[in-house]
Each structure stands twice: as structure tokens, then as C-alpha cells.
């Protein structure tokens, strides 16, 4: 019988870190999954984690754990499937190191994921985006100027919030061909152009703040990096303020990723910017958003015909 502890340790140290060079986000997600699983297994079997054997974590226990996530912890189906994906990855690794438990591993790998529903994409129109920026201000306190610049960059570049909070002062180029450079999802380096308004706001922000090129572009009050929750909290505050001036905002649930969708839909409606792209396949993902959906939204004129070969938003990846 194979002990779980050495297999689990080698899975992280050898497989995930040494062989696959998994990102810190993947490592943390897998770590949290197995923390929850080990805690549940201890309660279900009465065996402490360091004495657990692999065959004790059979298909019945794993299924009970997934039900526990959905019903007791009230996790969504997407979260449940993410936890199951991490468990499957461990068991595929264990199949090579614990052949004596092959039957248990086979049964766990046969567990299916839950069906998930696809929700409509939420985005902001031009009036709503303007109201949100006006709520942030930009001419008052240090925090207000930072938040105004931060929201404007999200709206103008379509960066993910994880990419935004990792930006350094040295990642911004405001000369000819102004752009921001970031290391984004999939550890892909991206260079996103800036329009005139974004350049002006960033010039003012950098001129009135000090720091080195390696310092965060949008620091916290303690000069550290903002967290994703902190950005979401600031956005929620301005959403509430802007809803008083723009009633249509009140009916929308807004997250930092909504601002990314907003830029994509604006470019889908009006492809005149024609940003360069090196990958036509990235642009084709926008075809999932049918132009008829824009025509039904008040304030949006009929969208221009879209040719995927234009490559207008190669720097914008629509992945929720």
C-alpha cells in the first residue's frame, strides 16, 4: 500500500515545480485543493494526513469531497471542476509511482466534472465608462489619482487585474509608440498600446510620484503591491458612486474583468483602431460575441462588419 505523503510531496517538488515549471498561481491553487482534501479525508476516515494511504482516497471519498465543496462550502460548479482537475493531475502522477493502487486511481480518474452554465458577458458602454472614471476623480487625493489612472488603464488596455497589479513603473513606455509591457496569463509577454488620454494620465501620475523602475506602478498606501481584492473593492466603491449619475450601472454586476470585456466589445463594434496582431486566432475569439447583441443595447449603433483577418485586437484575449 502506497503512502500518500511522499507521493504528494514529490508531486509538488518534482512534477509541478521541477518538470512543469508551474506558475505560483497554479501551485497555490493546487496547494489549497489538497489542504481542503486532506482536512476532509481526516474527518471522513479518522486518519491524520501524514498517515493517509493513497487507497483510502478512493472514488467514494473523492465524490463525497466534491459534494462537500458544493453543498457545505457552497462552491460553484467551476470551482468544483478546478478542484477535481487538480486531483486528477495528482492521480495521473501517482499511477506511475503506485501501480499497486492502479484500480483506485482508475476509478478516481473516471469521475466526471459538473456541467456548467455560460452566463452573458457584461460590459460597459461609453457613457457608463465615463461615469465610472468621473466617480474616481483624478484631481483630488493621491488615492483618487491612482484609482483614476488605474481604472483608465484597465478600460484602455484590457489588462487582466492580475497583470495590472504586477505592472512596474519601468513597464510603461510613454514616448513614440506608447505602450505597457506585462507578463500575463500563460506566462506570455504582452505589449499593449496606449491611446492619448492614457498617456496623458500616466505622465501626470508618474510625474507626481517617485520611485524606481522596479517599484509598482500602482502601489498601495503602504507602497506595496495591490491585491486583486483591493482593486475589486476600489472598483465596487466607484461603481456605487457612479450608479447615482448613471442609473444603468446599478443593474450591472461589475468586476475588474468587466472592464476588459468593455474594451473588447468597443473594438468589436468599431474596428477602426486596427491594432497590430501577430496571431489571427486570438482575434477570432471575438466572433463568439454576435454583433446582433450590440444592436440590442441602447446607445450602441449598428456594429461594423468584422473581418477576423484584420487582427484588430491581437493583444486582447477573451477568456473569462
PyMOL commands that set and color helices and strands:
alter all, ss='L'
color gray80, all
select helices_A, chain A and resi 4-19+24-45+49-51+54-56+59-71+77-97+99-109+126-136+142-157+161-165+169-171+185-187+196-207+228-245+247-251+256-269+271-273+280-288+291-295+308-310
alter helices_A, ss='H'
color red, helices_A
select strands_A, chain A and resi 172-173+179-183+189-193
alter strands_A, ss='S'
color yellow, strands_A
deselect
rebuild
show_as cartoon
